[in-house]
Amino acid sequence: LAHDQIQIRYRGPEDALQVPLPLDLIRSNSDITVSSFHQALMAPKIVVILVFLISLFESSSNYYAVGASYNVARYGARGDGRTDSTKAFLRAWSLACSSTARGGATLYVPRGSFLIKPVVFSGPCRSSRVVFQMDAAASLVAPTNYWELGNTGTWILFIRVTGLLVYGGTVDARANSYWQCRRSGKSCTAGSRSVALYWCNNAVVRGLRMMNSQIMHMAIDNCKNVAVRNVYIRAPSGSPNTDGIHIEASTGVTITASSIMTGDDCISIGEGAKNLWIERIACGPGHGISIGSLGASANEDGVQNVTVTNSVFTKTQNGVRIKTWARASNSFVTNISFRNLIMKNVGNPIMIDQKYCPSNQGCPRQNSGVKISRVTYTNIRGTSTAPIAMNFFCSPSNPCWGLKVRDIRLTYFKTAAKSYCANAGGSSSGVVIPRIMLFFTISILFLQSSNAAAVSYNVMKFGARADGKTDSTQAFVKAWASACSSGQGNAVMYIPKGRFLLKAVVFRGPCKTRQVTVRIDGTLVAPTDYRALGNSGYWILFIEVTGLRVLGGSLDARGVAFWACRKSGKSCPVGARSITFNWANNVLVSGLTSINSQATHLVVNSCNNVVVRNVKIIAPSESPNTDGIHVQSSTGVTITGSILQTGDDCISIGPGTRNLYMSNIKCGPGHGVSIGSLGKDLKEDGVQNVTLTNAVFSGSDNGVRIKSWARPSTGFVKNILFQNIIMRNVKNPVIIDQDYCPNNQGCPSMSSGVKISQVTYRNIQGTSGTAEAVTFECSPSTPCTGIRLQDIKLTYLNKATTSSCKNISGTSTGLLMPDSCVVN
């Protein structure tokens, strides 16, 4: 139930009917349960019922109640702003929390101003859902003497509550005298947060106004699945440490449609925050939205999978900032997206600061150990109050990598702003003002472009023939050896237009050259006799190369005859992957076309920092095992802007994959994007931190799939995000299959040991090729946990689809079609 909806459940006289409760009855200071309305709704004619429901809705349009309701005024609370109502609130909370009424319970705060001292609303609660409902004209006020909050750290604390909803009203900490104490330099208390949620799950904070907190207004710590929306936070720009919302050690937090004006960060994001979605925020004044500061401790969790979108920053000191201490730490920041942002007179619109060290104490080497990677800045526009609008000051010992800057337009006094970069690697595209160079101050960093002159080695000069018939393998090997050993900063192995016949070939590193570019203007073709590649498993292999770019061109493996052999049942070679990267670092593959591979087209294995973009992979839908791209045992792989049409998975993700980002993918025909199959071996590495966004699946067998063998294994899958996906006639749009066991052999217990957790499906829409669009077949011995569904709309033949679930728990929010079978 929500305050702007009506829901009725009725199954007979023995069951209570659930409806919102009229506000005038609640104000009568009586405890009310919905069962008391049972008789009133038993009128014989439906018209009477409808009229009564309309009257209920009209009278309760500003009130949310389910089950039993407990008005704090009944227990002695006084709305005069002077009388201490703390004990009355605790009594009402105790009753609401322990209630067993169907549909949960509500603590109701009527209009008035209620004085509250530090208070803890503790769980766990017997009630399945507890609503803390404040009338729109209700206020909670702190004592005027700030010493009364003492050093508690929190004024209003909710702890270990599952199914909490906090609605409406105002919270005013009246902290002016506390700020004056802080500014005077006198001895003051540590300060209190206004509202804090600790170890709370499945919580909603909506329509709340928070004002003048001593320090941060709202803290979310060690929570799961928290939605904050339509909140209004106000504190003067000069008030110290009055962050708006702080998130730490929490997963699945969403903050939307909120206005925040503070003296510190509008939103601050601390260690251990994962899977955050921040949207439609009006920020300013304040210090912007900050990740950090991180790395204060040597052993500290990181921050990952954060999106900030469609927000406006007005006269803030910073826009979007990542800040870390300049000291040793194992912390990290990865998979961050800042997009569609407007800056209005902002001091530092875009900033990474890894030299944070107040008073220059405790930072022996002035180097941050926090690893920052895969941060994207897209469509950020407006005005800067500083000439440097984009400032990337990354750690010299742990440089930033995988930074992406696209379509940035920031001006300073109507002129182009400037940028500054140190120890940062990545790419820029589109219109970028200020101009940016993602630098390369140490040799391990990967540059996607360089102004340095490159020495070029044309394969034709080494004997290659562009006739498609002459074996050019040795000419290519010689050209590679020259480029790899040149010792120059940049070298190019150049393949001109034409068709070049290649047998199985290895391009081996390490290279003396800092960066080697393989520029292909022609087409590389495999021998027509598929047996020429033998059982090597590869056609073109790059191994142990750091700083590699493969640009343009086409690969034609001519795999038709090999597929025919496979289908015939004859004895055939194992099949060759078209292009493979083993133990390679800082790799870019751009603009490559691969057709008709014998097996997988492109493999990334045991690599770090690989970008695959604007590739096109084509094979017939019936071609066996022709996966498009396979990634395993690799970290920091990005796949973007690519078209994949294959006979197997468009993208397959194997054991040991971490920090994989995929966007703007067109998949189909094929078997979709698959994590797995995993768990074939007992001891196997897992898959974590994977994002797929802005993808279209057309006529594929699957959409997004996680697949594991039904046998014991130490493998795992966690922190996965599938979002903004369109399905077009896809047979299994959303599927988890932990029952995989070909020919029912080797699976003694038929139960997978692979642990699947923290998987989010958000904004997936389109059509299913089957009536069942969502299938979660999880393991009975290791059930799936933390599965989150939000805004799913999938139809089958213009009708609603169905879903099925086994051994799974999680949450569901927003519009869901099919109805969710995921249980909390």
CORBEL-V331952 format. One record per helix or strand of 2 or more residues. SS is the DSSP state (H for helix, E for strand). FROM is the first residue (numbers start at 1). LEN is the number of residues. If there is no record, write none. Layout:
<<SS & FROM & LEN> <SS & FROM & LEN>>
//
This chain:
<<H & 23 & 4> <H & 34 & 4> <H & 39 & 3> <H & 46 & 14> <E & 68 & 4> <H & 72 & 4> <E & 80 & 5> <H & 86 & 13> <E & 105 & 5> <E & 112 & 4> <E & 119 & 4> <E & 130 & 5> <E & 138 & 4> <H & 146 & 4> <E & 154 & 6> <E & 164 & 4> <E & 170 & 3> <H & 176 & 9> <E & 193 & 6> <E & 201 & 6> <E & 209 & 3> <E & 218 & 4> <E & 224 & 6> <E & 232 & 3> <E & 245 & 4> <E & 251 & 11> <E & 267 & 3> <E & 274 & 10> <E & 289 & 6> <E & 303 & 12> <E & 318 & 8> <E & 332 & 15> <E & 348 & 9> <H & 358 & 3> <E & 371 & 14> <E & 388 & 6> <E & 400 & 13> <E & 415 & 2> <E & 418 & 5> <E & 424 & 10> <E & 455 & 4> <H & 459 & 4> <E & 467 & 5> <H & 473 & 12> <E & 490 & 6> <E & 499 & 3> <E & 505 & 4> <E & 515 & 6> <E & 523 & 3> <H & 530 & 4> <E & 538 & 6> <E & 546 & 6> <E & 554 & 3> <H & 560 & 9> <E & 577 & 6> <E & 585 & 6> <E & 593 & 3> <E & 602 & 4> <E & 608 & 6> <E & 616 & 3> <E & 629 & 4> <E & 635 & 11> <E & 651 & 3> <E & 658 & 10> <E & 673 & 6> <E & 687 & 12> <E & 702 & 8> <E & 716 & 15> <E & 732 & 9> <H & 742 & 3> <E & 755 & 14> <E & 772 & 6> <E & 784 & 13> <E & 799 & 2> <E & 802 & 5> <E & 808 & 10>>
//
